[in-house]
Amino acid sequence: MQVDRTSEWFVPKFGSKKFRISIGILFLPYTSIVTCFAALGAISGPMQLERITAICIIYILALGVGAHLLDAVGGKTKPWGNLPKRKIWVLAICAISIAFFVGIYFAFLDSPWLVVIGIIEGFFLFAYSLELFGGKFHNNISTIFSWGILPVFAGSVIQTNSITIETIVIATITGLVTYALITTSRKYKLLKRDNGDPHIIKKKERILKLITIGVVTTTIIFLIIKYYNYI
């Protein structure tokens, strides 16, 4: 039984169906959370705004656009209906390519460990989104590692080309947050699919919203504190 994802909480309730799908397919709350994880990793080092911006752009393009578009047309399920596959693939590859070029620039500049993280993230991006290898990597552990932990490491590496104890502590917390996010999200989707108790659905929806708001707010606060301490 297929879930109509246009009814989910992060999809606009206004506009044409095409517009709503275009926004919904980006999974903006989840994209913002992963982008915040990368930013948190970046602010654990020196306050270099251009590098914080760069790592955020990398994850917005690679995950928010690239991975989510590939997931929409490359997986076994088609939660957004039948989309123009060739057009989606072109957009996804363009977004991913730009993200990797930005990463390569900083890797060759002074952050070579970014190459290692980029290769690992690239593997999970395609393996998870396209459900390669029989979908072996389309699971919670892969999600926690690739989108909960590695973004923090990437943020730290683009700043200092190193992973500190502080970075590991942050990554541990973001990994736990990711686990809470995906387990709640999965239960939410199952309840929506099976027309479950609307009160429980609303409860799960509130939890997802709180996680999103909490991560984004915390990141902004830390950015402000770091900035004023730096100047």
C-alpha positions as CSV (number, residue, x, y, z in Angstrom):
1,M,0.0,0.0,0.0
2,Q,1.5,3.3,-1.1
3,V,1.6,6.4,1.1
4,D,0.5,9.7,-0.4
5,R,3.3,11.8,1.0
6,T,1.7,15.1,-0.2
7,S,-0.4,14.8,3.0
8,E,2.6,14.9,5.3
9,W,3.3,17.8,7.7
10,F,6.3,19.2,5.8
11,V,4.5,19.5,2.5
12,P,2.8,22.9,1.8
13,K,-1.0,22.8,2.1
14,F,-1.3,25.5,-0.6
15,G,-0.5,25.8,-4.3
16,S,-0.7,23.3,-7.2
17,K,0.1,19.6,-6.7
18,K,3.2,20.1,-8.8
19,F,4.4,22.9,-6.5
20,R,3.6,20.9,-3.3
21,I,5.5,17.8,-4.6
22,S,8.5,20.0,-5.6
23,I,8.8,21.3,-2.1
24,G,7.9,18.1,-0.3
25,I,10.4,16.0,-2.3
26,L,13.2,18.1,-0.7
27,F,12.2,17.0,2.8
28,L,13.2,20.5,4.1
29,P,13.0,19.7,7.8
30,Y,15.3,16.7,7.5
31,T,17.6,18.6,5.1
32,S,17.8,21.5,7.6
33,I,18.6,19.1,10.4
34,V,21.5,17.4,8.5
35,T,22.8,20.8,7.4
36,C,22.7,22.0,11.0
37,F,24.8,19.0,12.0
38,A,27.4,19.9,9.4
39,A,27.4,23.5,10.7
40,L,27.8,22.3,14.3
41,G,30.8,20.3,13.3
42,A,32.2,23.4,11.5
43,I,31.8,25.7,14.5
44,S,33.7,23.4,16.8
45,G,36.8,24.8,15.1
46,P,37.9,28.4,14.2
47,M,35.1,30.8,13.1
48,Q,35.6,30.8,9.3
49,L,32.2,31.8,7.9
50,E,33.0,30.9,4.3
51,R,33.8,27.3,5.3
52,I,30.6,27.1,7.4
53,T,28.7,28.4,4.4
54,A,30.5,25.9,2.1
55,I,29.7,22.8,4.2
56,C,26.1,23.9,4.5
57,I,25.8,24.3,0.7
58,I,27.4,20.9,0.2
59,Y,24.8,19.2,2.3
60,I,21.9,21.2,1.0
61,L,22.8,20.2,-2.6
62,A,24.0,16.7,-2.0
63,L,21.3,15.6,0.4
64,G,18.5,18.1,0.2
65,V,18.4,18.0,-3.6
66,G,20.5,15.2,-4.9
67,A,19.8,12.3,-2.6
68,H,16.1,13.1,-2.2
69,L,15.6,13.4,-5.9
70,L,17.3,10.0,-6.5
71,D,15.2,8.5,-3.7
72,A,12.1,9.7,-5.5
73,V,12.8,7.9,-8.8
74,G,15.5,5.3,-8.0
75,G,14.1,3.3,-5.1
76,K,11.6,0.5,-5.1
77,T,8.7,2.7,-3.9
78,K,7.5,5.9,-5.6
79,P,6.1,8.0,-2.8
80,W,5.6,11.0,-5.0
81,G,4.0,9.2,-7.9
82,N,5.5,8.9,-11.4
83,L,7.9,11.7,-12.0
84,P,9.9,12.6,-15.1
85,K,12.8,10.3,-14.4
86,R,15.3,11.7,-16.9
87,K,14.7,15.3,-15.7
88,I,15.0,14.3,-12.0
89,W,18.2,12.4,-12.7
90,V,19.8,15.4,-14.5
91,L,18.8,17.8,-11.6
92,A,20.1,15.3,-9.0
93,I,23.5,14.8,-10.8
94,C,23.9,18.5,-11.3
95,A,23.3,19.2,-7.6
96,I,25.6,16.4,-6.4
97,S,28.3,17.5,-8.9
98,I,28.3,21.1,-7.6
99,A,28.4,19.8,-4.0
100,F,31.4,17.6,-4.8
101,F,33.2,20.4,-6.7
102,V,32.9,22.7,-3.6
103,G,34.2,19.9,-1.4
104,I,37.1,19.1,-3.7
105,Y,38.1,22.8,-3.8
106,F,38.5,22.9,0.0
107,A,40.0,19.4,0.1
108,F,42.8,20.6,-2.3
109,L,43.1,23.9,-0.5
110,D,44.0,22.5,2.9
111,S,41.4,19.9,4.0
112,P,42.5,16.6,2.3
113,W,40.5,14.5,4.8
114,L,37.4,15.9,3.2
115,V,38.1,13.6,0.2
116,V,37.8,10.5,2.4
117,I,34.5,11.8,4.0
118,G,33.2,12.8,0.5
119,I,33.9,9.3,-0.9
120,I,32.1,7.6,2.0
121,E,29.2,10.1,1.9
122,G,29.0,9.6,-1.9
123,F,28.7,5.8,-1.5
124,F,25.9,6.1,1.0
125,L,24.2,8.8,-1.0
126,F,23.8,6.4,-4.0
127,A,23.6,3.1,-2.1
128,Y,20.8,4.4,0.2
129,S,18.8,6.5,-2.2
130,L,18.9,4.0,-5.1
131,E,18.6,1.0,-2.7
132,L,21.7,-0.6,-4.3
133,F,23.0,-4.0,-3.2
134,G,19.5,-5.3,-2.6
135,G,18.7,-2.3,-0.3
136,K,21.3,-3.6,2.2
137,F,22.3,0.0,3.1
138,H,18.7,1.4,3.2
139,N,18.4,1.1,7.0
140,N,18.7,3.0,10.3
141,I,22.4,2.3,10.9
142,S,23.3,3.7,7.4
143,T,21.1,6.8,8.0
144,I,22.6,7.5,11.5
145,F,26.2,7.1,10.2
146,S,25.9,8.9,6.9
147,W,23.5,11.7,7.8
148,G,23.8,11.9,11.6
149,I,27.5,11.5,12.3
150,L,29.5,12.1,9.1
151,P,28.2,15.6,8.5
152,V,29.6,16.7,11.9
153,F,33.0,15.2,10.9
154,A,32.8,16.9,7.5
155,G,32.1,20.2,9.2
156,S,35.1,19.8,11.5
157,V,37.4,18.7,8.7
158,I,36.6,21.5,6.4
159,Q,37.6,23.9,9.1
160,T,40.7,22.2,10.7
161,N,41.3,19.0,8.7
162,S,40.9,17.1,12.0
163,I,38.4,15.4,14.2
164,T,38.6,16.5,17.9
165,I,37.1,15.0,21.0
166,E,34.6,17.9,20.9
167,T,33.6,16.8,17.4
168,I,33.1,13.2,18.5
169,V,30.9,14.3,21.4
170,I,28.8,16.4,19.1
171,A,28.6,13.6,16.6
172,T,27.5,11.2,19.3
173,I,24.6,13.6,20.2
174,T,23.6,14.1,16.6
175,G,23.7,10.4,16.0
176,L,21.2,9.9,18.9
177,V,19.0,12.8,17.6
178,T,19.0,11.1,14.2
179,Y,18.0,7.8,15.7
180,A,15.1,9.5,17.5
181,L,14.1,11.3,14.3
182,I,14.1,8.3,12.0
183,T,12.3,5.9,14.4
184,T,9.6,8.5,15.1
185,S,9.4,9.3,11.3
186,R,9.1,5.6,10.4
187,K,6.2,5.1,13.0
188,Y,4.6,8.2,11.7
189,K,4.7,7.0,8.1
190,L,3.3,3.6,9.0
191,L,0.4,5.2,11.0
192,K,-0.3,7.4,8.0
193,R,-0.2,4.5,5.6
194,D,-2.5,2.3,7.7
195,N,-4.9,5.2,8.6
196,G,-4.0,4.9,12.3
197,D,-5.2,6.8,15.3
198,P,-5.2,10.5,14.3
199,H,-4.3,11.5,17.9
200,I,-1.2,9.3,17.8
201,I,-0.3,10.6,14.3
202,K,-0.5,14.2,15.6
203,K,1.6,13.3,18.6
204,K,4.4,11.8,16.3
205,E,4.1,14.9,14.1
206,R,4.6,17.2,17.1
207,I,7.7,15.2,18.1
208,L,9.1,15.6,14.5
209,K,8.4,19.3,14.6
210,L,10.0,19.7,18.0
211,I,13.2,17.8,16.9
212,T,13.5,20.0,13.8
213,I,12.9,23.3,15.7
214,G,15.2,22.2,18.5
215,V,18.1,21.3,16.2
216,V,17.8,24.5,14.1
217,T,17.4,26.7,17.1
218,T,20.3,25.1,19.0
219,T,22.6,25.5,15.9
220,I,21.7,29.2,15.5
221,I,22.3,29.9,19.2
222,F,25.7,28.2,19.0
223,L,26.6,30.1,15.8
224,I,25.7,33.4,17.5
225,I,27.7,32.5,20.7
226,K,30.7,31.4,18.6
227,Y,30.6,34.5,16.5
228,Y,30.5,36.9,19.4
229,N,33.3,35.0,21.2
230,Y,35.3,35.1,18.0
231,I,35.0,38.8,17.4
